[in-house]
Amino acid sequence: NMVRRLMGGAMAMGRRWMGTKFRRKEDFYTREAKSIGARSRAFFKLEQINETYKIFRSGMFVVDLGAAPGGWSVAASQMLRADELESRHKQVLAHGGDVGREGTTSKGRVISCDLLGMTPIPGTTFIRGDFTDDEDRAKIL
């Protein structure tokens, strides 16, 4: 069967990848994540993506599907806060320190969803569920 043959190849490729240096404890990003208390090495991947493409902006609504253990959710939350602080600072400078209600930015939001449980992350909302389920999807939106 063609599907079985393709899946067998994908599984073998996955096993080979898991055995490479990129997933070993000696990996630089794994060690670095542990040293700063990050949940996973994925934190650094999202940081690199954002540095290159500037994907996070103040007021964004970010959804992290398959979020556990939460590395991307932590990074997204921190990057949204940093961008909001920078935007607020620019507004204050542009208005000579006189920024009223109309000058405030809307606060960004991070929603994390996973079938697995996850330790809470400050500044994020966690939904334990299946995003393909209509009820769980309604909670996200």
N, CA and C of each residue as an Amber inpcrd file, in Angstrom:
protein
   423
   0.8430000  -1.1780000   0.0000000   0.0000000   0.0000000   0.0000000
   0.8920000   1.2460000   0.0000000   0.5750000   2.1870000  -0.8630000
   1.3750000   3.4050000  -1.0320000   1.4180000   4.2440000   0.2490000
   0.2750000   4.3890000   0.9210000   0.2190000   5.1970000   2.1350000
   1.1050000   4.5880000   3.2220000   1.0190000   3.2860000   3.3950000
   1.8170000   2.6040000   4.4040000   3.3060000   2.7820000   4.1140000
   3.6770000   2.7030000   2.8260000   5.0760000   2.8610000   2.4470000
   5.5530000   4.2880000   2.7370000   4.7170000   5.2930000   2.4250000
   5.0810000   6.6790000   2.6960000   5.1930000   6.9350000   4.1980000
   4.2490000   6.4220000   4.9720000   4.2820000   6.6000000   6.4210000
   5.4930000   5.8980000   7.0310000   5.8210000   4.7310000   6.5280000
   7.0000000   4.0160000   7.0240000   8.2580000   4.8250000   6.8030000
   8.3600000   5.4650000   5.6360000   9.5120000   6.3130000   5.3350000
   9.5630000   7.5320000   6.2380000   8.4080000   8.1350000   6.5020000
   8.3510000   9.3010000   7.3790000   8.7460000   8.9250000   8.8000000
   8.3010000   7.7610000   9.2540000   8.6370000   7.3280000  10.6140000
  10.1340000   7.0530000  10.7370000  10.7070000   6.4340000   9.7200000
  12.1440000   6.1540000   9.7470000  12.9300000   7.4570000   9.7460000
  12.4760000   8.4260000   8.9480000  13.1430000   9.7180000   8.8990000
  13.0540000  10.3970000  10.2680000  11.8940000  10.2920000  10.9310000
  11.7290000  10.8690000  12.2570000  12.6620000  10.2340000  13.2700000
  12.8110000   8.9160000  13.1960000  13.7200000   8.2230000  14.1190000
  15.1650000   8.6590000  13.8850000  15.5460000   8.8070000  12.6060000
  16.9130000   9.2590000  12.3030000  17.1410000  10.6680000  12.8430000
  16.1450000  11.5630000  12.6520000  16.2820000  12.9410000  13.1070000
  16.4060000  12.9920000  14.6290000  15.6300000  12.2000000  15.3390000
  15.6800000  12.1920000  16.7960000  17.0510000  11.7440000  17.2930000
  17.7700000  10.9820000  16.4970000  19.0890000  10.5120000  16.8940000
  20.2140000  11.4660000  16.5350000  19.9270000  12.5580000  15.8560000
  20.9770000  13.4870000  15.4430000  21.3970000  14.3910000  16.5920000
  22.4690000  15.0950000  16.3860000  22.9850000  15.9980000  17.4130000
  22.0040000  17.1250000  17.7350000  21.0750000  17.4170000  16.8130000
  20.1580000  18.5230000  17.0340000  19.1870000  18.2570000  18.1730000
  18.9640000  17.0110000  18.5190000  18.0400000  16.6870000  19.5910000
  18.7460000  16.1610000  20.8390000  20.0410000  16.1140000  20.8260000
  20.7810000  15.6330000  21.9880000  20.9170000  16.7270000  23.0260000
  21.2230000  16.3130000  24.2430000  21.3700000  17.2700000  25.3390000
  22.5260000  18.2330000  25.1130000  23.4690000  17.8710000  24.2370000
  24.6150000  18.7430000  23.9750000  24.2580000  19.9220000  23.0740000
  23.0730000  19.9120000  22.5050000  22.6470000  20.9720000  21.6020000
  22.7160000  22.3250000  22.3090000  23.2930000  23.3210000  21.6420000
  23.4780000  24.6510000  22.2110000  22.1580000  25.2560000  22.6880000
  21.1170000  25.2080000  21.8630000  19.8540000  25.8440000  22.2080000
  19.1520000  25.1430000  23.3730000  19.3180000  23.8320000  23.4710000
  18.7500000  23.1010000  24.6020000  19.4300000  23.5400000  25.8950000
  20.7470000  23.6170000  25.8750000  21.4940000  24.0700000  27.0650000
  21.1400000  25.5040000  27.4120000  21.0620000  26.3480000  26.3940000
  20.7490000  27.7650000  26.6130000  19.3490000  27.9230000  27.2040000
  18.3910000  27.1560000  26.7000000  17.0210000  27.2080000  27.2250000
  16.9980000  26.8370000  28.6970000  17.7250000  25.7930000  29.0480000
  17.7880000  25.3890000  30.4610000  18.4500000  26.4620000  31.3120000
  19.4880000  27.1010000  30.7830000  20.2280000  28.0900000  31.5800000
  19.3830000  29.3260000  31.8910000  18.4500000  29.6930000  31.0040000
  17.6090000  30.8620000  31.2620000  16.2330000  30.4750000  31.8040000
  16.0020000  29.1800000  31.9610000  14.7280000  28.7230000  32.5030000
  13.6000000  28.6970000  31.4910000  13.9410000  28.6600000  30.2010000
  12.9080000  28.5820000  29.1600000  12.2980000  27.1860000  29.1420000
  11.0690000  27.0830000  28.6920000  10.3650000  25.8010000  28.6740000
  10.8940000  24.8550000  27.6100000  11.3870000  25.4130000  26.5210000
  11.9150000  24.5790000  25.4430000  12.8420000  25.4130000  24.5720000
  13.5750000  24.7170000  23.7080000  14.4850000  25.4040000  22.7960000
  13.7180000  26.1550000  21.7090000  12.4310000  25.8590000  21.5560000
  11.5940000  26.5300000  20.5540000  11.5270000  28.0360000  20.8040000
  11.7240000  28.4480000  22.0450000  11.7590000  29.8670000  22.4050000
  12.7100000  30.6190000  21.4760000  13.8990000  30.0520000  21.2560000
  14.9150000  30.7130000  20.4350000  14.5420000  30.7250000  18.9570000
  13.8390000  29.6960000  18.5100000  13.4180000  29.6490000  17.1060000
  12.4600000  30.8000000  16.8080000  11.4800000  30.9950000  17.6930000
  10.5230000  32.0720000  17.4820000  11.2080000  33.4320000  17.5850000
  12.1570000  33.5380000  18.4810000  12.9230000  34.7790000  18.6220000
  13.6710000  35.0940000  17.3190000  14.2880000  34.0740000  16.7190000
  15.0040000  34.2690000  15.4480000  14.0470000  34.6550000  14.3270000
  12.8960000  33.9980000  14.2660000  11.9010000  34.3130000  13.2330000
  11.4500000  35.7640000  13.3790000  11.1910000  36.1830000  14.6080000
  10.7290000  37.5480000  14.8290000  11.8030000  38.5790000  14.5140000
  13.0550000  38.2780000  14.8200000  14.1350000  39.2050000  14.4890000
  14.2500000  39.3980000  12.9810000  14.0410000  38.3180000  12.2370000
  14.1640000  38.3780000  10.7840000  12.9400000  39.0010000  10.1110000
  11.7310000  38.5860000  10.5270000  10.5140000  38.9670000   9.8150000
   9.6140000  39.9440000  10.5570000   9.9400000  40.2700000  11.8070000
   9.1380000  41.2160000  12.6070000   7.6530000  40.8430000  12.5720000
   7.3410000  39.6280000  12.9930000   5.9630000  39.1350000  12.8930000
   5.0640000  39.5900000  14.0470000   5.6390000  40.0680000  15.1510000
   4.8330000  40.5000000  16.2970000   4.7330000  42.0130000  16.3520000
   3.4920000  42.4900000  16.5250000   3.2320000  43.9260000  16.6560000
   2.2400000  44.1370000  17.7940000   2.2640000  45.3080000  18.3720000
   1.3980000  45.5640000  19.5200000  -0.0630000  45.3820000  19.1380000
  -0.8230000  44.8580000  20.0880000  -2.2510000  44.6590000  19.8840000
  -2.6200000  43.3730000  19.1700000  -1.6350000  42.5550000  18.8010000
  -1.9260000  41.3220000  18.0560000  -2.6130000  40.2920000  18.9320000
  -3.3990000  39.4560000  18.2720000  -4.0400000  38.3020000  18.8830000
  -3.3010000  37.0850000  18.3550000  -2.5490000  36.4060000  19.2350000
  -1.7130000  35.2770000  18.8280000  -2.2970000  33.9910000  19.3910000
  -2.4280000  32.9740000  18.5470000  -2.9210000  31.6680000  18.9870000
  -1.8130000  30.6460000  18.7610000  -1.4490000  29.9400000  19.8320000
  -0.4290000  28.8980000  19.7820000  -1.1440000  27.5540000  19.8960000
  -1.2930000  26.8650000  18.7680000  -1.9640000  25.5660000  18.7470000
  -0.9330000  24.4640000  18.9350000  -1.2410000  23.4870000  19.7790000
  -0.2570000  22.4610000  20.1230000   0.8270000  23.0840000  20.9790000
   0.4210000  23.8540000  21.9680000   1.3100000  24.7590000  22.6950000
   2.2720000  24.1040000  23.6900000   1.9150000  22.9660000  24.2500000
   2.7630000  22.3730000  25.3010000   4.1510000  22.0600000  24.7490000
   5.1940000  22.3400000  25.4890000   5.2660000  22.7980000  26.8780000
   5.1420000  24.3020000  27.0630000   5.0640000  25.0690000  25.9900000
   4.8020000  26.4980000  26.1200000   5.9210000  27.4290000  25.7050000
   6.9720000  26.9100000  25.0850000   8.1000000  27.7510000  24.6780000
   7.6940000  28.8890000  23.7560000   6.8740000  28.6000000  22.7530000
   6.4550000  29.6400000  21.8170000   5.4940000  30.6060000  22.4830000
   4.6350000  30.1160000  23.3700000   3.6910000  31.0030000  24.0600000
   4.4290000  32.0070000  24.9360000   5.4540000  31.5450000  25.6460000
   6.2620000  32.4370000  26.4850000   6.9320000  33.4900000  25.6100000
   7.5490000  33.0510000  24.5360000   8.2590000  33.9830000  23.6460000
   7.2920000  34.9870000  23.0290000   6.1460000  34.5200000  22.5550000
   5.1660000  35.4150000  21.9320000   4.6750000  36.4500000  22.9340000
   4.3890000  36.0140000  24.1460000   3.9210000  36.9300000  25.1820000
   4.9670000  38.0030000  25.4760000   6.2200000  37.5910000  25.6050000
   7.2980000  38.5430000  25.8800000   7.5100000  39.5050000  24.7160000
   7.4380000  38.9930000  23.4950000   7.6570000  39.8510000  22.3220000
   6.5150000  40.8390000  22.1410000   5.2910000  40.4210000  22.4170000
   4.1590000  41.3520000  22.3300000   4.3030000  42.4640000  23.3620000
   4.6720000  42.1080000  24.5830000   4.8640000  43.1180000  25.6320000
   5.9680000  44.0890000  25.2460000   7.0750000  43.5670000  24.7200000
   8.1950000  44.4280000  24.3250000   7.7750000  45.3850000  23.2190000
   7.0120000  44.8900000  22.2350000   6.5740000  45.7480000  21.1410000
   5.5880000  46.8050000  21.6400000   4.7170000  46.4210000  22.5770000
   3.7650000  47.3820000  23.1290000   4.4680000  48.4810000  23.9110000
   5.4950000  48.0960000  24.6780000   6.2580000  49.1020000  25.4190000
   6.9680000  50.0580000  24.4630000   7.5280000  49.5060000  23.3860000
   8.2110000  50.3470000  22.3910000   7.2170000  51.2850000  21.7120000
   6.0320000  50.7740000  21.3490000   5.0060000  51.6060000  20.7100000
   4.5550000  52.7160000  21.6430000   4.3540000  52.3860000  22.9070000
   3.9290000  53.3830000  23.9020000   5.0040000  54.4540000  24.0620000
   6.2560000  54.0380000  24.1080000   7.3670000  54.9880000  24.2390000
   7.3890000  55.9430000  23.0390000   7.2050000  55.4140000  21.8380000
   7.1950000  56.2580000  20.6280000   6.0440000  57.2540000  20.6680000
   4.8860000  56.8200000  21.1710000   3.7370000  57.7290000  21.2710000
   4.0190000  58.8650000  22.2480000   4.6190000  58.5250000  23.3710000
   4.9380000  59.5490000  24.3650000   5.9130000  60.5660000  23.7790000
   6.9320000  60.0830000  23.0650000   7.9060000  60.9930000  22.4510000
   7.2560000  61.8600000  21.3800000   6.3770000  61.2670000  20.5850000
   5.7300000  62.0010000  19.4960000   4.7790000  63.0750000  20.0160000
   4.1920000  62.8570000  21.1810000   3.2200000  63.8060000  21.7320000
   3.7920000  64.6410000  22.8760000   5.0890000  64.6300000  23.0010000
   5.7300000  65.4410000  24.0310000   5.3360000  65.0540000  25.4460000
   5.0720000  63.7800000  25.6700000   4.7290000  63.3070000  27.0060000
   3.2560000  63.4430000  27.3390000   2.4580000  64.0370000  26.4350000
   1.0340000  64.2330000  26.6970000   0.2160000  63.2500000  25.8720000
   0.0760000  62.0360000  26.3810000  -0.6930000  61.0100000  25.6770000
  -1.8900000  60.6600000  26.5420000  -3.0630000  61.0080000  26.0470000
  -4.2930000  60.6830000  26.7740000  -4.8020000  59.3100000  26.3830000
  -6.0510000  59.0510000  26.6870000  -6.6730000  57.7570000  26.3700000
  -6.5870000  57.4020000  24.8930000  -6.7820000  58.3980000  24.0510000
  -6.7710000  58.1200000  22.6070000  -5.3970000  57.6850000  22.1210000
  -4.3500000  57.9160000  22.9080000  -3.0020000  57.5600000  22.4890000
  -2.5510000  56.1910000  22.9640000  -3.3980000  55.4950000  23.7200000
  -2.9770000  54.2010000  24.2440000  -3.1370000  53.1240000  23.1920000
  -2.2970000  52.1100000  23.2820000  -2.3890000  51.0020000  22.3430000
  -3.1840000  49.8730000  22.9690000  -3.8530000  49.0950000  22.1360000
  -4.5780000  47.9470000  22.6680000  -3.5680000  46.8760000  23.0480000
  -3.8470000  46.1750000  24.1160000  -2.9160000  45.1790000  24.6060000
  -3.0330000  43.9030000  23.7840000  -1.9010000  43.3470000  23.4000000
  -1.8830000  42.0850000  22.6790000  -2.3320000  40.9390000  23.5620000
  -2.6530000  39.8300000  22.9110000  -3.1760000  38.6900000  23.6580000
  -2.6340000  37.3970000  23.0740000  -2.2470000  36.4640000  23.9530000
  -1.7680000  35.1510000  23.5320000  -2.7030000  34.0920000  24.1080000
  -3.2380000  33.2590000  23.2280000  -4.0720000  32.1250000  23.6200000
  -3.2810000  30.8680000  23.2820000  -3.1060000  29.9810000  24.2660000
  -2.3960000  28.7190000  24.0620000  -3.4090000  27.5870000  24.1660000
  -3.3260000  26.6260000  23.2470000  -4.2580000  25.5060000  23.2530000
  -3.4870000  24.2070000  23.0280000  -3.7900000  23.2000000  23.8430000
  -3.1640000  21.8950000  23.6700000  -4.0230000  20.8400000  24.3490000
  -3.8870000  19.6150000  23.8720000  -4.5450000  18.4780000  24.5130000
  -3.8890000  18.1630000  25.8500000  -2.5960000  18.4580000  25.9520000
  -1.8370000  18.2100000  27.1750000  -1.9560000  19.4060000  28.1130000
  -1.8310000  19.1360000  29.3980000  -1.8190000  20.2150000  30.3680000
  -0.5210000  21.0010000  30.2750000  -0.5350000  22.2020000  30.8290000
   0.6370000  23.0570000  30.7400000   0.6700000  23.9780000  31.9580000
   1.8540000  24.2300000  32.4730000   2.0150000  25.1700000  33.5750000
   1.5980000  26.5580000  33.0950000   0.8250000  27.2900000  33.8990000
   0.3610000  28.6250000  33.4670000   1.5130000  29.5550000  33.0930000
   1.2410000  30.4250000  32.1330000   2.2040000  31.4160000  31.6690000
   1.5950000  32.7920000  31.9100000   2.2750000  33.6490000  32.6700000
   1.7400000  34.9960000  32.8960000   1.4900000  35.7140000  31.5680000
   0.3420000  36.3600000  31.4640000   0.0180000  37.1180000  30.2590000
  -0.5700000  36.2940000  29.1290000  -0.8380000  35.0110000  29.3650000
  -1.4530000  34.1720000  28.3380000  -2.6830000  33.4790000  28.9060000
  -3.5490000  33.0380000  28.0190000  -4.7180000  32.2490000  28.3930000
  -4.5110000  30.8550000  27.8470000  -4.6490000  29.8380000  28.7000000
  -4.4690000  28.4580000  28.2590000  -5.8200000  27.7570000  28.1850000
  -6.0570000  27.0860000  27.0750000  -7.2580000  26.2770000  26.8830000
  -6.8110000  24.8460000  26.6620000  -7.1880000  23.9850000  27.5830000
  -6.8600000  22.5690000  27.4030000  -7.9760000  21.9510000  26.5810000
  -7.6370000  21.5800000  25.3590000  -8.6430000  21.0220000  24.4770000
  -8.0990000  20.7810000  23.0910000  -9.0140000  20.4210000  22.2020000
  -8.7040000  20.0950000  20.8150000  -9.2340000  21.2100000  19.9240000
  -8.3500000  21.9270000  19.2580000  -8.7890000  23.0650000  18.4480000
  -9.6550000  22.6590000  17.2620000  -9.7020000  21.3600000  16.9330000
 -10.5920000  20.9160000  15.8550000 -12.0100000  20.6840000  16.3620000
 -12.2010000  20.6910000  17.6810000 -13.5160000  20.5370000  18.2940000
 -14.2260000  21.8960000  18.2860000 -15.4920000  21.9210000  17.8680000
 -16.2260000  23.1790000  17.7390000 -16.3010000  23.9500000  19.0630000
 -16.5470000  23.2640000  20.1760000 -16.6490000  23.9430000  21.4720000
 -15.3120000  24.5490000  21.8930000 -14.2420000  23.7970000  21.7170000
 -12.9200000  24.3130000  22.0750000 -12.5020000  25.4550000  21.1540000
 -12.8240000  25.3420000  19.8750000 -12.5000000  26.4120000  18.9230000
 -13.2540000  27.6890000  19.2950000 -14.4910000  27.5620000  19.7650000
 -15.2750000  28.7290000  20.1920000 -14.6220000  29.4050000  21.3900000
 -14.0210000  28.6300000  22.2850000 -13.3200000  29.2060000  23.4410000
 -12.1130000  30.0180000  22.9840000 -11.4460000  29.5520000  21.9520000
 -10.2630000  30.2490000  21.4340000 -10.6660000  31.5760000  20.8110000
 -11.7170000  31.5570000  20.0230000 -12.1400000  32.7590000  19.3210000
 -12.9440000  33.6550000  20.2310000
